[in-house]
Amino acid sequence: MLEIGLRVVRGPDWKWAQQDDGEGHVGTVVELGKPGSNTSPDKTVVVQWDSGSRTNYRVGYQSAYDLRVYDNAPIGVRHPNVICDACRKHGIIGMRWKCARCFDFDLCTHCYMALDKH
């Protein structure tokens, strides 16, 4: 689940042209959607892009995911006993990406950013 303050980039269902100022640009989650809200419904978040624009995006709303979490992990974090389920690399360095739906499915940052689905 996304939280306020997390850094994000375009995700697998992005369809918003250049609202983020282009592929690879980063923004910050500044507001979480709430059930019953007309402006920021549940399963959406508001992102403040580094380029200056600010708007809301789907994070499960209509079964779509407009965003991916950018690697917010501190330098030096290691998960020595975890294997990336995509590239099979042993020992994930940095952020350990876990599937919200599948049991025991982990990705390294490279595979998380490169794969749309697993």
N, C-alpha and C positions, 0 to 999 in steps of 0.2 A: 504494500500500500504506500502511496506517496504521502509525504509530509511537507509541511511548510518549511522552506529553506533548502529543499533538495534541488540540485542542478539537473536540468533535463535537456534533451535534444529531440529531434524528430523521431517518431516511432513508426511501426509497420503500417498503420492506417492513415498516415499523414495525407491530407488532401487540401491543405490551406495555402498553396502557392508559396509566396515569399514572406508570409507574416513574421517569420523568425529571422528574416534577412538572409536566408539561404541555408542549404545543407551544411551541417556541421556547426552551426551557431548555437550558442548555449543560452538558456534562460533559467530563472529561479521560480519555483512554486511559491506563490504569495497568498493563495487562498484555496481552501478546500470546499467543494460543493456540498450542499446539504439537502436532505430529503425535503421535498415540498417547495424548494426555491425555484422561481421562474428565471432568474438570471444566472445562477450557478447551481444547477441540479446535482443530486447525488451522482457519484461516479464521474464527476468532472473536477478540474482544477483550473485556477487562474494562474497564468505564467507571465512574469515580467521578463521580456527578452532583453538581453544586453544591448540590443540595437535600439531599444526604447519603446517598442510596442508592447501592449498588454491586453491579453484576451483569454478566454477559457477554452479548454480542450478536453476531449473525451479520454477517460481512463477506466474503461469498462462500460460507459454509457453507450447504449445501442450496440453492445458487444464489440466496440471499436477502441483501439488504443493509439492515440495520436502521438504519444510521447514515450521516450525511453529515459531511464535514469542515467545521467552521466556519472562516470566513476568518481564518487565522492570520497573514496577510501584514502586514508592517510598513506603516505609512502612507507614501505617496509612491512605492510600487513601481508602475512602469508597464511595459507591454508594447506599445510604440507600433506595432509592425509585425504585431500579431496581431489577427485579426478574430474576433469571437464568431460561431460557426456557427449560433446560434439567432436572435439579434436583429440580427446583421450589423453591430453597432457596431464601428468601427475604433478600435483602441487600448484594450486591456483594462487597467483600473486595479485594483491589488490582486492577489488570487490569480488565477492562470491555471489553470483547471480543464481537465485533459486526460482523454479517455476511455482507459481501460485496455485496451480491446479494439479500438478503431477507430484507423486511421492518420490523423494530422493532423486531429483534431477537438477544438476548443477552445471553452470557455464562459466568459463573465464570471460573477461571483459571483451577480448577480441571476438569470440564466438557470439556473445550476447549482442554486440553491435552489428555483426555481419549477418546473423540469421533473422529472418522475419518470423519464422515459426520453427518448432522442433517436432 
